């Protein structure tokens, strides 16, 4: 601005000739920074809205443009522009919407989900460290089955401690599957899992949906993390749970089915049961067969 004031009040020497600025030229010069500032503010606003779109997908899972528009109070046209930009940046990708039960006529709706790179932008700072640490545990135990067992023992201890933090909240929620599942979703959300519970379609029970997993990449390499988590969910909820999908296996959401009726042999959350060994393979760990 100092240079602009000098130009406005003094002559400009160029090619040996003295030139004086006119009022119109001075006004144009003063307007240039204003236009630049406006453009910068608009870019910042667009980036902020784009981040809101990505965050909404993280919090709610794969979403259609209509769902995002409704959540964020935007037009579908505006949402699609942001989705196109996010897709070009490799943050989101389009998928066919998963349909539970019979599918109606017509093409399935297109949903947008975060890519691995998009998830990396949210809370994955320690994922590489977790993979290295688990790899060390497996090697130190001798690798092979012993290494896998050592990783599972670590995963179970980690999940046990996490479940212990949630136990009192679930006890206070009551005995019903719906109340307990929703209390667990709230506890998981506070730990960064962006979880929600909803009535399961087509079956008596609840669906626990985790839209974010802070250790997704580690769980992809070490499915024992998913296996141990499902075991703790079962003990906390007092019933056998069924894993339908996991982010670590490439699904957009970790989805767990919780039946309404407690299973025989499951103890309530106030009386933790000892872990029992499982024989899950890397392809099935974290998921229960349908």
C-alpha positions as CSV (number, residue, x, y, z in Angstrom):
1,X,0.0,0.0,0.0
2,X,2.9,2.3,0.6
3,X,4.0,1.9,-3.0
4,X,0.5,2.7,-4.2
5,X,0.4,5.9,-2.2
6,X,3.8,6.9,-3.7
7,X,2.5,6.2,-7.2
8,X,-0.6,8.3,-6.5
9,X,1.3,11.3,-5.4
10,X,4.5,11.2,-7.4
11,X,5.6,11.0,-11.0
12,X,6.9,7.7,-12.5
13,X,10.1,7.8,-14.5
14,X,10.1,5.3,-17.3
15,X,12.3,5.3,-20.4
16,X,13.5,8.7,-19.7
17,X,10.0,10.2,-19.7
18,X,8.1,11.6,-16.7
19,X,4.6,10.2,-16.4
20,X,2.0,11.2,-13.8
21,X,-0.8,8.8,-12.7
22,X,-4.4,10.0,-13.3
23,X,-7.1,9.6,-10.7
24,X,-8.7,6.8,-12.7
25,X,-5.4,4.9,-12.9
26,X,-4.9,5.4,-9.2
27,X,-8.4,4.1,-8.5
28,X,-7.8,1.0,-10.7
29,X,-4.5,0.4,-8.9
30,X,-6.3,0.6,-5.5
31,X,-9.0,-1.8,-6.7
32,X,-6.6,-4.6,-7.7
33,X,-5.7,-5.7,-4.1
34,X,-9.4,-5.5,-3.2
35,X,-10.3,-7.9,-6.0
36,X,-7.4,-10.2,-5.0
37,X,-8.6,-10.2,-1.4
38,X,-12.2,-11.0,-2.5
39,X,-11.0,-13.9,-4.7
40,X,-8.8,-15.2,-1.8
41,X,-11.8,-15.1,0.6
42,X,-14.0,-16.9,-1.9
43,X,-11.4,-19.6,-2.4
44,X,-11.2,-20.0,1.4
45,X,-14.9,-20.3,1.6
46,X,-15.0,-22.9,-1.1
47,X,-12.3,-24.9,0.6
48,X,-14.1,-24.7,3.9
49,X,-17.3,-26.0,2.3
50,X,-15.4,-28.8,0.6
51,X,-14.0,-29.8,4.0
52,X,-17.5,-29.9,5.4
53,X,-18.6,-32.2,2.6
54,X,-15.7,-34.6,3.2
55,X,-16.3,-34.5,7.0
56,X,-19.9,-35.3,6.5
57,X,-19.0,-38.4,4.5
58,X,-16.5,-39.3,7.2
59,X,-19.2,-38.9,10.0
60,X,-22.1,-40.5,8.2
61,X,-20.5,-42.9,5.8
62,X,-21.0,-43.2,2.0
63,X,-23.6,-40.6,1.0
64,X,-25.5,-39.5,-2.0
65,X,-25.4,-36.0,-3.3
66,X,-29.0,-35.5,-2.1
67,X,-28.2,-36.7,1.4
68,X,-25.2,-34.4,1.6
69,X,-27.2,-31.4,0.4
70,X,-29.9,-32.1,3.0
71,X,-27.3,-32.4,5.8
72,X,-25.3,-29.3,4.9
73,X,-28.2,-27.1,3.7
74,X,-26.7,-26.8,0.2
75,X,-28.1,-27.3,-3.2
76,X,-27.4,-30.6,-4.9
77,X,-25.7,-28.7,-7.7
78,X,-23.3,-27.1,-5.3
79,X,-22.6,-30.4,-3.6
80,X,-21.9,-32.1,-6.9
81,X,-19.3,-29.3,-7.8
82,X,-17.6,-30.0,-4.5
83,X,-17.7,-33.7,-5.0
84,X,-16.2,-33.4,-8.4
85,X,-13.4,-31.3,-7.0
86,X,-12.8,-33.8,-4.1
87,X,-12.9,-36.7,-6.6
88,X,-10.3,-34.9,-8.8
89,X,-8.1,-34.6,-5.7
90,X,-8.5,-38.2,-4.9
91,X,-10.3,-37.6,-1.6
92,X,-13.6,-39.3,-2.5
93,X,-14.8,-41.9,-5.0
94,X,-18.2,-42.8,-6.4
95,X,-19.7,-46.3,-5.7
96,X,-22.9,-48.1,-6.1
97,X,-25.1,-47.8,-3.0
98,X,-25.2,-51.1,-1.1
99,X,-28.8,-52.3,-0.8
100,X,-29.9,-54.6,2.0
101,X,-32.7,-57.0,1.1
102,X,-34.4,-57.0,-2.3
103,X,-33.3,-54.4,-4.8
104,X,-36.0,-52.4,-6.7
105,X,-36.0,-51.6,-10.3
106,X,-33.7,-49.0,-11.9
107,X,-30.1,-48.2,-11.5
108,X,-28.8,-48.2,-7.9
109,X,-28.1,-44.8,-6.4
110,X,-24.5,-43.5,-6.6
111,X,-22.9,-42.8,-3.3
112,X,-19.6,-41.1,-2.5
113,X,-17.1,-42.6,-0.1
114,X,-13.7,-41.4,1.2
115,X,-10.7,-43.0,-0.4
116,X,-7.8,-44.3,1.6
117,X,-6.1,-41.0,0.8
118,X,-9.1,-39.1,2.0
119,X,-9.2,-40.9,5.3
120,X,-5.5,-40.2,5.7
121,X,-6.4,-36.5,6.0
122,X,-8.3,-37.4,9.1
123,X,-6.5,-38.6,12.2
124,X,-4.2,-41.2,10.7
125,X,-1.0,-39.6,11.9
126,X,0.0,-42.7,14.0
127,X,-1.1,-45.4,11.6
128,X,2.3,-46.1,10.2
129,X,3.8,-46.3,13.7
130,X,1.1,-48.8,14.7
131,X,1.9,-51.0,11.8
132,X,5.6,-50.9,12.7
133,X,4.9,-51.7,16.3
134,X,2.6,-54.7,15.5
135,X,5.1,-56.0,13.0
136,X,7.8,-55.9,15.7
137,X,5.6,-57.8,18.1
138,X,5.0,-60.5,15.5
139,X,8.7,-60.8,14.7
140,X,9.8,-60.8,18.4
141,X,7.4,-63.7,19.0
142,X,9.0,-65.7,16.3
143,X,6.7,-64.9,13.4
144,X,4.2,-67.3,11.9
145,X,1.4,-68.6,14.2
146,X,3.3,-67.5,17.3
147,X,3.6,-64.0,15.8
148,X,-0.1,-63.9,15.0
149,X,-1.0,-65.1,18.5
150,X,1.2,-62.4,20.0
151,X,-0.5,-59.7,18.0
152,X,-3.9,-61.1,18.9
153,X,-3.0,-61.0,22.6
154,X,-2.0,-57.4,22.3
155,X,-5.2,-56.5,20.4
156,X,-7.3,-58.2,23.0
157,X,-5.6,-56.3,25.8
158,X,-6.0,-53.0,24.0
159,X,-9.7,-53.8,23.3
160,X,-10.3,-55.0,26.9
161,X,-9.0,-51.7,28.2
162,X,-11.1,-49.8,25.7
163,X,-14.2,-51.8,26.7
164,X,-13.5,-51.2,30.4
165,X,-13.8,-47.4,29.8
166,X,-17.2,-48.0,28.1
167,X,-18.6,-50.5,30.7
168,X,-20.2,-48.0,33.1
169,X,-21.9,-46.1,30.3
170,X,-23.5,-49.3,29.0
171,X,-24.6,-50.4,32.4
172,X,-26.3,-47.1,32.9
173,X,-28.1,-47.4,29.6
174,X,-30.2,-50.4,30.7
175,X,-30.7,-54.0,29.5
176,X,-32.2,-53.4,26.0
177,X,-30.1,-54.0,22.9
178,X,-31.1,-50.7,21.4
179,X,-30.2,-48.7,24.5
180,X,-26.9,-50.5,24.9
181,X,-25.9,-50.3,21.3
182,X,-26.6,-46.6,21.1
183,X,-24.7,-46.0,24.3
184,X,-21.7,-47.9,22.8
185,X,-22.0,-45.8,19.6
186,X,-21.8,-42.6,21.7
187,X,-18.7,-43.9,23.5
188,X,-17.0,-44.9,20.3
189,X,-17.7,-41.5,18.8
190,X,-15.9,-39.8,21.6
191,X,-12.9,-42.0,20.8
192,X,-12.9,-40.9,17.1
193,X,-14.9,-43.7,15.5
194,X,-17.8,-41.5,14.2
195,X,-20.2,-44.2,15.2
196,X,-24.0,-44.4,15.1
197,X,-26.7,-47.0,15.8
198,X,-29.8,-47.6,13.9
199,X,-32.6,-50.2,13.6
200,X,-31.3,-53.1,11.4
201,X,-33.2,-53.5,8.2
202,X,-34.9,-56.9,7.7
203,X,-33.9,-58.4,11.1
204,X,-34.8,-57.8,14.7
205,X,-31.9,-55.9,16.2
206,X,-29.6,-53.0,15.8
207,X,-26.8,-52.0,13.4
208,X,-23.7,-50.4,14.9
209,X,-22.0,-48.4,12.2
210,X,-18.5,-47.0,12.6
211,X,-17.8,-44.5,9.9
212,X,-14.2,-43.9,10.8
213,X,-11.4,-46.2,12.1
214,X,-8.3,-44.5,13.5
215,X,-6.3,-47.7,12.9
216,X,-7.8,-48.8,9.5
217,X,-4.5,-49.3,7.8
218,X,-3.1,-51.3,10.7
219,X,-6.2,-53.4,10.8
220,X,-5.9,-54.2,7.1
221,X,-2.5,-55.7,7.9
222,X,-3.5,-57.1,11.3
223,X,-7.1,-58.2,11.3
224,X,-6.7,-59.3,14.9
225,X,-7.6,-55.7,15.8
226,X,-11.0,-56.2,14.3
227,X,-11.4,-59.6,15.8
228,X,-10.6,-58.4,19.3
229,X,-12.9,-55.4,18.9
230,X,-15.8,-57.7,18.0
231,X,-15.2,-59.9,21.0
232,X,-15.4,-56.9,23.3
233,X,-18.6,-55.6,21.6
234,X,-20.1,-59.0,22.3
235,X,-19.2,-58.9,26.0
236,X,-20.3,-55.4,26.5
237,X,-23.7,-55.9,24.7
238,X,-24.3,-59.3,26.3
239,X,-25.0,-61.0,23.0
240,X,-23.2,-62.6,20.0
241,X,-22.6,-59.9,17.4
242,X,-22.2,-60.3,13.7
243,X,-19.7,-58.2,11.7
244,X,-21.2,-57.4,8.3
245,X,-18.5,-55.1,6.9
246,X,-15.2,-53.4,7.9
247,X,-13.3,-50.5,6.6
248,X,-10.1,-52.6,6.7
249,X,-11.6,-54.9,4.1
250,X,-12.4,-52.0,1.8
251,X,-16.0,-51.3,2.9
252,X,-17.1,-47.8,3.5
253,X,-18.3,-48.4,7.0
254,X,-17.6,-51.0,9.8
255,X,-21.0,-52.5,10.3
256,X,-21.9,-54.8,13.2
257,X,-25.3,-56.5,13.7
258,X,-26.6,-56.7,17.3
259,X,-29.6,-59.0,17.7
260,X,-32.4,-57.9,20.0
261,X,-32.4,-61.1,22.1
262,X,-29.3,-61.8,24.2
263,X,-27.5,-65.0,23.3
264,X,-27.3,-67.8,25.8
265,X,-23.9,-68.0,27.5
266,X,-23.1,-64.3,27.2
267,X,-22.5,-62.4,30.4
268,X,-23.5,-58.8,30.9
269,X,-20.9,-56.1,30.6
270,X,-20.5,-55.9,34.4
271,X,-19.0,-59.4,34.4
272,X,-16.3,-59.7,31.8
273,X,-15.8,-63.2,30.5
274,X,-12.3,-64.7,29.7
275,X,-11.2,-64.5,26.1
276,X,-11.5,-67.7,24.1
277,X,-9.2,-68.4,21.2
278,X,-10.5,-68.1,17.7
279,X,-9.4,-69.5,14.4
280,X,-10.2,-66.5,12.2
281,X,-8.1,-66.1,9.0
282,X,-6.9,-62.7,7.7
283,X,-9.8,-62.8,5.2
284,X,-12.5,-63.5,7.8
285,X,-11.2,-61.9,11.0
286,X,-13.5,-59.0,12.0
287,X,-16.4,-60.5,10.1
288,X,-18.7,-63.2,11.2
289,X,-20.2,-65.4,8.5
290,X,-23.7,-64.4,7.5
